[in-house]
Amino acid sequence: MRFWCSALQEPWTWAWRAYPGVWAASAAIAVPYVWARRRISQSHALSPDSATAALQRRQAWFFGAGVLAFWVASDWPLGVLGAGYLASAHMAQFMLYTLVAAPLLVLGTPEPMARRILAKLRLYRFMTRLTQPVFAGLAFNACLVATHSPWAVDTLRANQAGSFVMDVVWLISGVVVWLPICSPLVEHRLQHYPGKMVYLFLALGVVPAVPAGFLTFAGFPLYATYELAPRFYGLDAATDQQMAGLIMKLGGIPIVWGAIVAMMLRWADEARRASPAPANRR
């Protein structure tokens, strides 16, 4: 039994495969979270006000959805297809890790839990530097380019350990890039909506379009892993790679622009509430 999805070099079938490493990784994210939430709730008031209770429920739902997205991206069938059959499935995994699972996990983390984790690991100062927009954006896009290079894909996807490392790097880089937007710690977030919108547009909209365009318009397959893999229902490697480029280029648009529009609306609402009411005219 294999513990993580990696290239198999076997004809594709829809026969289910067990990957206990994926289940263990999902549990390793979820179980400590549940335990920590209980510790936090016991150390605070036993009867929180309705607003606090609603926030706690919302955070729990966000975190649970993030764990679910991580599991879907990692396990059979998408994890297997992405590890050794289709570059487009590989790219769908990347998008799920960085644009779905990562922000949901960040949004679901309570502030006391985040502070306790950083204190225990002595990472507060490091994270203060890393969550600066320039560093966070550069770190994410450096991981994007590095993990989508032909050498990285063909080397890491060939074995379980390498494939596991790639998936973990994607999730961590996704968390890093979203921290300036929605970190549980207010001092690690950008404070003004225009800055948040510009950062999100550049870090997740503009820069990823460059490698996406290269994948879409390349005249030959870049990855031996997917070029030499058993064909998935006759889909050729060049078309599969073009689909991967389109997924990277267009797949994030609903999330990135949806977040930008939501921030614009919230910014306008806060500005309207902050402006003085016009005096009644006689």
C-alpha positions as CSV (number, residue, x, y, z in Angstrom):
1,M,0.0,0.0,0.0
2,R,1.3,3.5,-0.9
3,F,1.1,6.3,1.6
4,W,1.0,9.2,-0.8
5,C,0.0,9.8,-4.4
6,S,2.9,9.7,-6.9
7,A,3.6,8.6,-10.5
8,L,2.6,5.0,-11.1
9,Q,3.4,4.3,-14.8
10,E,0.3,2.1,-15.0
11,P,-2.7,2.5,-17.2
12,W,-5.4,4.6,-15.6
13,T,-8.4,2.8,-14.1
14,W,-11.1,4.1,-11.8
15,A,-10.3,1.4,-9.3
16,W,-10.1,3.1,-5.9
17,R,-6.7,3.2,-4.2
18,A,-6.1,3.8,-0.5
19,Y,-3.6,6.4,0.6
20,P,-3.4,6.4,4.4
21,G,-0.7,9.1,4.3
22,V,-3.3,11.5,3.0
23,W,-5.8,10.6,5.7
24,A,-3.1,10.9,8.4
25,A,-2.1,14.4,7.1
26,S,-5.7,15.5,7.1
27,A,-6.1,14.2,10.6
28,A,-2.8,15.9,11.6
29,I,-4.3,19.2,10.6
30,A,-7.8,18.7,12.0
31,V,-7.2,16.9,15.3
32,P,-4.8,19.5,16.9
33,Y,-7.2,22.2,15.8
34,V,-10.2,20.6,17.6
35,W,-8.1,20.0,20.7
36,A,-6.7,23.6,20.7
37,R,-10.2,25.1,20.2
38,R,-11.4,23.2,23.3
39,R,-8.5,24.4,25.3
40,I,-9.2,28.0,24.2
41,S,-13.0,27.7,25.0
42,Q,-12.2,26.3,28.5
43,S,-9.8,29.2,29.3
44,H,-12.3,31.8,28.3
45,A,-15.8,32.6,29.5
46,L,-18.2,29.7,29.6
47,S,-21.0,31.7,28.0
48,P,-19.6,33.9,25.3
49,D,-21.8,36.5,23.8
50,S,-23.7,35.8,20.6
51,A,-21.3,37.7,18.3
52,T,-18.3,35.7,19.7
53,A,-20.2,32.4,19.4
54,A,-21.1,33.2,15.8
55,L,-17.5,34.0,15.0
56,Q,-16.3,30.8,16.6
57,R,-18.8,28.7,14.6
58,R,-17.8,30.5,11.4
59,Q,-14.2,29.9,12.0
60,A,-14.8,26.2,12.7
61,W,-16.7,25.9,9.4
62,F,-13.9,27.7,7.5
63,F,-11.3,25.4,8.9
64,G,-13.3,22.3,8.3
65,A,-13.8,23.3,4.7
66,G,-10.1,24.0,4.4
67,V,-9.3,20.5,5.6
68,L,-11.8,19.1,3.2
69,A,-10.3,21.0,0.3
70,F,-6.8,19.7,1.3
71,W,-8.1,16.1,1.3
72,V,-9.9,16.4,-2.0
73,A,-6.7,17.8,-3.7
74,S,-4.5,15.2,-2.1
75,D,-6.4,11.9,-2.3
76,W,-7.7,9.6,-5.0
77,P,-8.7,10.4,-7.8
78,L,-7.4,13.9,-8.2
79,G,-4.2,13.3,-6.3
80,V,-3.3,10.3,-8.4
81,L,-4.2,12.0,-11.7
82,G,-2.1,15.0,-10.7
83,A,0.9,13.0,-9.5
84,G,1.4,10.9,-12.6
85,Y,-1.2,11.3,-15.4
86,L,-2.3,14.8,-16.2
87,A,-0.6,18.2,-16.0
88,S,-4.1,19.7,-15.8
89,A,-4.9,17.7,-12.7
90,H,-1.6,18.7,-11.2
91,M,-2.5,22.3,-11.8
92,A,-6.0,21.8,-10.3
93,Q,-4.3,20.5,-7.2
94,F,-2.1,23.6,-7.0
95,M,-5.1,25.9,-7.3
96,L,-7.1,24.0,-4.6
97,Y,-4.1,24.1,-2.2
98,T,-3.3,27.7,-2.7
99,L,-6.6,29.4,-3.5
100,V,-9.1,27.3,-1.5
101,A,-7.6,25.2,1.3
102,A,-5.0,27.8,2.4
103,P,-7.2,30.9,2.8
104,L,-9.9,28.8,4.5
105,L,-7.4,27.4,7.0
106,V,-6.2,30.9,7.7
107,L,-9.7,32.3,8.1
108,G,-10.6,29.4,10.4
109,T,-7.7,29.9,12.8
110,P,-8.6,31.9,16.0
111,E,-6.3,34.7,17.1
112,P,-5.3,33.0,20.5
113,M,-4.5,29.8,18.7
114,A,-2.2,31.6,16.2
115,R,-0.4,33.5,18.9
116,R,0.1,30.4,21.0
117,I,1.5,28.5,18.0
118,L,3.9,31.3,17.0
119,A,5.1,31.6,20.6
120,K,5.7,27.9,21.1
121,L,7.6,27.7,17.8
122,R,9.4,31.0,18.4
123,L,8.3,32.2,14.9
124,Y,6.6,35.5,15.7
125,R,9.5,37.7,14.6
126,F,10.1,35.6,11.5
127,M,6.4,35.7,10.6
128,T,6.3,39.4,11.1
129,R,8.9,39.8,8.4
130,L,7.5,37.1,6.1
131,T,3.9,38.6,6.2
132,Q,5.1,41.9,4.8
133,P,3.5,42.1,1.3
134,V,6.7,42.1,-0.7
135,F,8.2,39.1,1.1
136,A,4.9,37.1,1.1
137,G,4.3,37.8,-2.6
138,L,7.8,37.0,-3.6
139,A,7.9,33.8,-1.5
140,F,4.7,32.5,-3.0
141,N,5.6,33.2,-6.6
142,A,9.1,31.8,-6.1
143,C,7.5,28.6,-4.9
144,L,5.1,28.7,-7.9
145,V,7.9,29.0,-10.4
146,A,10.2,26.5,-8.7
147,T,7.6,23.7,-8.2
148,H,6.4,24.0,-11.8
149,S,9.8,23.8,-13.4
150,P,10.3,20.6,-15.4
151,W,13.1,19.5,-13.1
152,A,11.0,19.8,-10.0
153,V,7.9,18.1,-11.4
154,D,9.8,15.2,-13.0
155,T,12.0,14.7,-9.9
156,L,9.5,15.1,-7.1
157,R,6.5,13.4,-8.7
158,A,8.5,10.3,-9.4
159,N,8.3,9.1,-5.7
160,Q,6.0,9.4,-2.8
161,A,8.3,11.5,-0.6
162,G,8.9,14.0,-3.3
163,S,5.2,14.3,-4.2
164,F,4.4,14.8,-0.5
165,V,7.0,17.6,-0.3
166,M,5.6,19.4,-3.3
167,D,2.0,19.3,-1.9
168,V,3.1,20.5,1.5
169,V,5.2,23.4,-0.1
170,W,2.1,24.4,-2.1
171,L,-0.1,24.5,1.0
172,I,2.5,26.5,3.1
173,S,3.1,29.0,0.2
174,G,-0.6,29.4,-0.1
175,V,-1.0,30.2,3.6
176,V,1.9,32.7,3.4
177,V,0.4,34.6,0.4
178,W,-2.9,35.0,2.1
179,L,-1.6,36.1,5.5
180,P,-1.3,39.8,4.6
181,I,-5.0,39.7,3.6
182,C,-6.7,37.6,6.4
183,S,-4.1,36.7,9.0
184,P,-5.6,36.0,12.5
185,L,-3.1,38.6,13.9
186,V,-4.1,42.1,13.1
187,E,-0.5,43.3,13.1
188,H,0.3,40.9,10.3
189,R,-2.5,42.1,8.0
190,L,-2.5,45.1,5.6
191,Q,-4.6,47.7,7.3
192,H,-6.1,49.5,4.2
193,Y,-8.3,48.0,1.6
194,P,-6.6,49.7,-1.4
195,G,-3.3,48.1,-0.4
196,K,-5.0,44.7,0.1
197,M,-6.5,44.9,-3.4
198,V,-3.3,45.9,-5.1
199,Y,-1.4,43.2,-3.3
200,L,-3.9,40.5,-4.2
201,F,-4.0,41.6,-7.8
202,L,-0.3,41.5,-8.2
203,A,0.6,38.4,-6.1
204,L,-2.2,36.1,-7.3
205,G,-3.4,37.7,-10.5
206,V,-0.5,39.3,-12.5
207,V,2.6,37.3,-11.7
208,P,1.1,33.8,-12.0
209,A,-0.1,34.7,-15.5
210,V,3.5,34.6,-16.8
211,P,4.2,30.9,-16.2
212,A,0.5,30.2,-17.2
213,G,1.1,31.8,-20.6
214,F,4.3,29.8,-21.0
215,L,2.5,26.6,-20.4
216,T,-0.4,27.5,-22.6
217,F,1.7,28.5,-25.7
218,A,4.7,26.2,-25.4
219,G,5.1,24.2,-28.6
220,F,6.1,21.0,-26.9
221,P,5.4,19.2,-23.7
222,L,7.6,20.4,-20.8
223,Y,7.1,17.6,-18.3
224,A,8.4,14.1,-19.1
225,T,6.2,12.8,-16.3
226,Y,3.0,13.7,-18.1
227,E,4.4,13.3,-21.7
228,L,5.4,9.6,-21.0
229,A,2.4,8.8,-18.7
230,P,-0.2,6.3,-19.9
231,R,-2.8,8.4,-21.8
232,F,-6.0,9.4,-20.0
233,Y,-8.8,8.6,-22.4
234,G,-6.6,9.6,-25.4
235,L,-5.8,13.1,-24.2
236,D,-2.5,14.0,-25.7
237,A,0.3,15.6,-23.6
238,A,0.3,19.0,-25.5
239,T,-3.4,19.6,-25.1
240,D,-3.2,18.5,-21.5
241,Q,-0.4,21.0,-20.9
242,Q,-2.4,23.8,-22.6
243,M,-5.3,23.0,-20.3
244,A,-3.0,23.2,-17.3
245,G,-1.9,26.7,-18.4
246,L,-5.5,27.8,-18.8
247,I,-6.4,26.5,-15.4
248,M,-3.5,28.5,-13.8
249,K,-4.4,31.6,-15.8
250,L,-8.2,31.5,-15.5
251,G,-8.9,29.3,-12.5
252,G,-8.0,31.9,-9.9
253,I,-10.1,34.7,-11.5
254,P,-13.3,34.0,-9.6
255,I,-11.5,33.8,-6.2
256,V,-9.1,36.7,-6.7
257,W,-11.6,39.1,-8.3
258,G,-14.4,37.9,-6.0
259,A,-12.2,38.8,-3.0
260,I,-11.3,42.2,-4.5
261,V,-14.9,43.0,-5.2
262,A,-15.9,42.0,-1.7
263,M,-13.2,44.2,-0.3
264,M,-14.3,47.1,-2.5
265,L,-17.9,46.7,-1.2
266,R,-16.7,46.5,2.4
267,W,-14.5,49.6,2.0
268,A,-17.4,51.5,0.5
269,D,-19.7,50.4,3.3
270,E,-17.2,51.5,6.0
271,A,-16.6,54.8,4.3
272,R,-20.4,55.4,4.2
273,R,-20.8,54.6,7.9
274,A,-17.8,56.8,8.8
275,S,-19.0,59.9,6.9
276,P,-21.2,62.3,8.9
277,A,-24.9,62.3,8.2
278,P,-26.0,65.3,6.3
279,A,-27.8,68.0,8.4
280,N,-31.5,68.2,7.9
281,R,-32.5,71.1,5.8
282,R,-35.5,73.2,6.6
